[in-house]
Amino acid sequence: LNQLPKDCFTPDGKCIVTTSEWGSVNKVLSISLDDGKVTPINFDLLSNDSYNDKASQQFMCLAEDGGAIVTQSEANRPTILGL
């Protein structure tokens, strides 16, 4: 109860964006309110052209423009904040 951030709904109101354990790391997920489909949001804050499946990623909140503010952490690297 009351574990979702208040600003986790997409601007169109069709999805919730949240963080969950996905394998052995945390990943950002989108959950459809229409059909309940759970979809990982794949990204890598260190590279524009790849997906880092070993990094832990955390949803922080949605920006005013609808983009997600997230963090990413890996062993031997400082945590990165990104949009």
N, CA and C atoms as an extended XYZ file, in Angstrom:
249
Properties=species:S:1:pos:R:3:atomname:S:1:resname:S:1:resid:I:1 pbc="F F F"
N         0.837       -1.174        0.000 N   LEU     1
C         0.000        0.000        0.000 CA  LEU     1
C         0.889        1.247        0.000 C   LEU     1
N         0.564        2.193       -0.839 N   ASN     2
C         1.276        3.475       -0.926 CA  ASN     2
C         2.751        3.319       -1.239 C   ASN     2
N         3.115        2.306       -2.031 N   GLN     3
C         4.529        2.110       -2.365 CA  GLN     3
C         4.899        2.692       -3.715 C   GLN     3
N         3.941        3.045       -4.548 N   LEU     4
C         4.251        3.667       -5.828 CA  LEU     4
C         4.409        5.169       -5.636 C   LEU     4
N         5.396        5.766       -6.314 N   PRO     5
C         5.499        7.220       -6.248 CA  PRO     5
C         4.262        7.855       -6.882 C   PRO     5
N         3.862        9.030       -6.418 N   LYS     6
C         2.643        9.660       -6.932 CA  LYS     6
C         2.777       10.101       -8.381 C   LYS     6
N         3.995       10.262       -8.870 N   ASP     7
C         4.196       10.713      -10.247 CA  ASP     7
C         4.701        9.578      -11.143 C   ASP     7
N         4.153        8.382      -10.987 N   CYS     8
C         4.616        7.241      -11.781 CA  CYS     8
C         3.707        6.939      -12.975 C   CYS     8
N         2.613        7.675      -13.132 N   PHE     9
C         1.705        7.454      -14.256 CA  PHE     9
C         2.169        8.267      -15.462 C   PHE     9
N         2.208        7.624      -16.638 N   THR    10
C         2.600        8.335      -17.856 CA  THR    10
C         1.602        9.453      -18.141 C   THR    10
N         2.004       10.485      -18.886 N   PRO    11
C         1.112       11.609      -19.148 CA  PRO    11
C        -0.229       11.204      -19.788 C   PRO    11
N        -0.230       10.128      -20.581 N   ASP    12
C        -1.484        9.688      -21.198 CA  ASP    12
C        -2.328        8.823      -20.255 C   ASP    12
N        -1.782        8.500      -19.069 N   GLY    13
C        -2.514        7.720      -18.085 CA  GLY    13
C        -2.666        6.249      -18.419 C   GLY    13
N        -1.924        5.761      -19.411 N   LYS    14
C        -2.080        4.375      -19.847 CA  LYS    14
C        -1.097        3.409      -19.194 C   LYS    14
N        -0.051        3.917      -18.557 N   CYS    15
C         0.979        3.039      -17.981 CA  CYS    15
C         1.473        3.587      -16.649 C   CYS    15
N         2.010        2.674      -15.859 N   ILE    16
C         2.756        3.009      -14.654 CA  ILE    16
C         4.217        2.705      -14.958 C   ILE    16
N         5.111        3.593      -14.556 N   VAL    17
C         6.545        3.346      -14.680 CA  VAL    17
C         7.073        3.122      -13.268 C   VAL    17
N         7.827        2.052      -13.077 N   THR    18
C         8.326        1.709      -11.755 CA  THR    18
C         9.624        0.914      -11.872 C   THR    18
N        10.174        0.529      -10.744 N   THR    19
C        11.383       -0.290      -10.689 CA  THR    19
C        11.043       -1.617      -10.040 C   THR    19
N        11.636       -2.674      -10.561 N   SER    20
C        11.449       -3.996       -9.965 CA  SER    20
C        12.718       -4.811      -10.158 C   SER    20
N        12.880       -5.811       -9.322 N   GLU    21
C        14.012       -6.709       -9.504 CA  GLU    21
C        13.746       -7.558      -10.738 C   GLU    21
N        14.716       -7.584      -11.636 N   TRP    22
C        14.575       -8.265      -12.924 CA  TRP    22
C        15.813       -9.137      -13.073 C   TRP    22
N        15.683      -10.391      -12.742 N   GLY    23
C        16.869      -11.242      -12.674 CA  GLY    23
C        17.630      -10.905      -11.412 C   GLY    23
N        18.888      -10.515      -11.550 N   SER    24
C        19.695      -10.199      -10.371 CA  SER    24
C        19.933       -8.700      -10.196 C   SER    24
N        19.299       -7.865      -11.028 N   VAL    25
C        19.474       -6.416      -10.932 CA  VAL    25
C        18.107       -5.725      -10.955 C   VAL    25
N        18.082       -4.462      -10.575 N   ASN    26
C        16.864       -3.665      -10.666 CA  ASN    26
C        16.745       -3.083      -12.062 C   ASN    26
N        15.537       -3.094      -12.605 N   LYS    27
C        15.276       -2.534      -13.928 CA  LYS    27
C        14.028       -1.668      -13.888 C   LYS    27
N        13.954       -0.712      -14.801 N   VAL    28
C        12.790        0.150      -14.944 CA  VAL    28
C        11.786       -0.571      -15.837 C   VAL    28
N        10.536       -0.598      -15.384 N   LEU    29
C         9.479       -1.309      -16.103 CA  LEU    29
C         8.313       -0.383      -16.392 C   LEU    29
N         7.612       -0.700      -17.462 N   SER    30
C         6.348       -0.054      -17.790 CA  SER    30
C         5.255       -1.104      -17.628 C   SER    30
N         4.193       -0.754      -16.924 N   ILE    31
C         3.068       -1.666      -16.718 CA  ILE    31
C         1.831       -1.036      -17.334 C   ILE    31
N         1.257       -1.708      -18.326 N   SER    32
C         0.072       -1.211      -19.009 CA  SER    32
C        -1.143       -1.324      -18.099 C   SER    32
N        -1.896       -0.255      -17.986 N   LEU    33
C        -3.129       -0.292      -17.209 CA  LEU    33
C        -4.279       -0.875      -18.026 C   LEU    33
N        -4.099       -0.981      -19.345 N   ASP    34
C        -5.129       -1.573      -20.203 CA  ASP    34
C        -5.156       -3.087      -20.087 C   ASP    34
N        -3.975       -3.727      -20.216 N   ASP    35
C        -3.948       -5.189      -20.243 CA  ASP    35
C        -2.993       -5.818      -19.227 C   ASP    35
N        -2.303       -5.001      -18.409 N   GLY    36
C        -1.408       -5.522      -17.381 CA  GLY    36
C        -0.056       -5.984      -17.892 C   GLY    36
N         0.232       -5.766      -19.172 N   LYS    37
C         1.505       -6.203      -19.752 CA  LYS    37
C         2.669       -5.464      -19.091 C   LYS    37
N         3.679       -6.222      -18.670 N   VAL    38
C         4.881       -5.672      -18.043 CA  VAL    38
C         5.997       -5.681      -19.078 C   VAL    38
N         6.582       -4.512      -19.327 N   THR    39
C         7.617       -4.372      -20.346 CA  THR    39
C         8.842       -3.691      -19.758 C   THR    39
N        10.013       -4.337      -19.801 N   PRO    40
C        11.222       -3.639      -19.347 CA  PRO    40
C        11.552       -2.488      -20.303 C   PRO    40
N        11.991       -1.375      -19.733 N   ILE    41
C        12.426       -0.226      -20.536 CA  ILE    41
C        13.942       -0.326      -20.623 C   ILE    41
N        14.433       -0.760      -21.761 N   ASN    42
C        15.866       -1.024      -21.947 CA  ASN    42
C        16.614        0.239      -22.333 C   ASN    42
N        17.656        0.539      -21.576 N   PHE    43
C        18.507        1.695      -21.870 CA  PHE    43
C        19.863        1.489      -21.212 C   PHE    43
N        20.808        2.321      -21.594 N   ASP    44
C        22.122        2.365      -20.963 CA  ASP    44
C        22.548        3.826      -20.931 C   ASP    44
N        22.686        4.391      -19.755 N   LEU    45
C        23.051        5.806      -19.645 CA  LEU    45
C        24.474        6.097      -20.085 C   LEU    45
N        25.307        5.070      -20.222 N   LEU    46
C        26.689        5.266      -20.664 CA  LEU    46
C        26.860        5.129      -22.169 C   LEU    46
N        25.863        4.599      -22.856 N   SER    47
C        25.986        4.371      -24.295 CA  SER    47
C        24.628        4.568      -24.953 C   SER    47
N        24.616        5.269      -26.087 N   ASN    48
C        23.363        5.512      -26.802 CA  ASN    48
C        22.939        4.359      -27.690 C   ASN    48
N        23.833        3.430      -27.966 N   ASP    49
C        23.522        2.406      -28.961 CA  ASP    49
C        23.503        0.990      -28.401 C   ASP    49
N        23.395        0.842      -27.077 N   SER    50
C        23.376       -0.508      -26.523 CA  SER    50
C        22.504       -0.557      -25.282 C   SER    50
N        22.312       -1.764      -24.787 N   TYR    51
C        21.541       -2.008      -23.570 CA  TYR    51
C        22.451       -2.719      -22.589 C   TYR    51
N        22.498       -2.246      -21.373 N   ASN    52
C        23.384       -2.811      -20.365 CA  ASN    52
C        22.573       -3.680      -19.412 C   ASN    52
N        22.616       -4.998      -19.607 N   ASP    53
C        21.804       -5.897      -18.777 CA  ASP    53
C        22.431       -6.170      -17.414 C   ASP    53
N        23.670       -5.708      -17.177 N   LYS    54
C        24.333       -5.927      -15.892 CA  LYS    54
C        24.191       -4.746      -14.940 C   LYS    54
N        23.719       -3.612      -15.429 N   ALA    55
C        23.567       -2.411      -14.606 CA  ALA    55
C        22.226       -2.434      -13.882 C   ALA    55
N        22.218       -1.937      -12.657 N   SER    56
C        20.961       -1.737      -11.933 CA  SER    56
C        20.444       -0.347      -12.277 C   SER    56
N        19.176       -0.277      -12.579 N   GLN    57
C        18.562        0.988      -12.976 CA  GLN    57
C        17.339        1.238      -12.110 C   GLN    57
N        17.131        2.490      -11.746 N   GLN    58
C        16.074        2.853      -10.805 CA  GLN    58
C        15.260        4.011      -11.372 C   GLN    58
N        13.934        3.866      -11.391 N   PHE    59
C        13.042        4.955      -11.775 CA  PHE    59
C        12.931        5.925      -10.617 C   PHE    59
N        13.110        7.220      -10.883 N   MET    60
C        12.997        8.236       -9.837 CA  MET    60
C        11.650        8.953       -9.923 C   MET    60
N        11.332        9.502      -11.100 N   CYS    61
C        10.068       10.204      -11.305 CA  CYS    61
C         9.940       10.539      -12.784 C   CYS    61
N         8.775       11.047      -13.162 N   LEU    62
C         8.568       11.513      -14.534 CA  LEU    62
C         8.789       13.017      -14.579 C   LEU    62
N         9.469       13.480      -15.610 N   ALA    63
C         9.689       14.909      -15.818 CA  ALA    63
C         8.414       15.538      -16.384 C   ALA    63
N         8.353       16.852      -16.374 N   GLU    64
C         7.168       17.551      -16.881 CA  GLU    64
C         6.874       17.218      -18.334 C   GLU    64
N         7.919       16.916      -19.131 N   ASP    65
C         7.715       16.607      -20.540 CA  ASP    65
C         7.350       15.140      -20.777 C   ASP    65
N         7.227       14.348      -19.692 N   GLY    66
C         6.859       12.935      -19.820 CA  GLY    66
C         8.039       11.988      -19.836 C   GLY    66
N         9.255       12.504      -19.925 N   GLY    67
C        10.440       11.646      -19.882 CA  GLY    67
C        10.689       11.150      -18.466 C   GLY    67
N        11.340       10.016      -18.343 N   ALA    68
C        11.624        9.434      -17.037 CA  ALA    68
C        12.987        9.880      -16.531 C   ALA    68
N        13.061       10.262      -15.282 N   ILE    69
C        14.331       10.539      -14.622 CA  ILE    69
C        14.730        9.251      -13.915 C   ILE    69
N        15.927        8.756      -14.221 N   VAL    70
C        16.375        7.437      -13.753 CA  VAL    70
C        17.809        7.517      -13.244 C   VAL    70
N        18.208        6.485      -12.507 N   THR    71
C        19.615        6.326      -12.132 CA  THR    71
C        20.100        4.983      -12.644 C   THR    71
N        21.398        4.881      -12.799 N   GLN    72
C        22.021        3.627      -13.213 CA  GLN    72
C        23.287        3.434      -12.396 C   GLN    72
N        23.465        2.222      -11.883 N   SER    73
C        24.679        1.930      -11.121 CA  SER    73
C        25.246        0.587      -11.549 C   SER    73
N        26.567        0.503      -11.468 N   GLU    74
C        27.301       -0.716      -11.799 CA  GLU    74
C        28.444       -0.863      -10.807 C   GLU    74
N        28.936       -2.075      -10.697 N   ALA    75
C        30.104       -2.305       -9.849 CA  ALA    75
C        31.267       -1.439      -10.328 C   ALA    75
N        31.983       -0.841       -9.402 N   ASN    76
C        33.179       -0.028       -9.677 CA  ASN    76
C        32.902        1.236      -10.481 C   ASN    76
N        31.659        1.727      -10.469 N   ARG    77
C        31.316        2.996      -11.132 CA  ARG    77
C        30.368        3.769      -10.230 C   ARG    77
N        30.459        5.087      -10.230 N   PRO    78
C        29.505        5.868       -9.440 CA  PRO    78
C        28.119        5.824      -10.100 C   PRO    78
N        27.098        6.055       -9.304 N   THR    79
C        25.734        6.103       -9.826 CA  THR    79
C        25.574        7.301      -10.738 C   THR    79
N        24.841        7.108      -11.842 N   ILE    80
C        24.612        8.157      -12.846 CA  ILE    80
C        23.132        8.502      -12.830 C   ILE    80
N        22.816        9.804      -12.924 N   LEU    81
C        21.442       10.282      -13.026 CA  LEU    81
C        21.202       10.671      -14.465 C   LEU    81
N        20.067       10.280      -15.029 N   GLY    82
C        19.800       10.611      -16.426 CA  GLY    82
C        18.337       10.792      -16.714 C   GLY    82
N        18.037       11.297      -17.906 N   LEU    83
C        16.671       11.527      -18.378 CA  LEU    83
C        16.456       10.734      -19.631 C   LEU    83
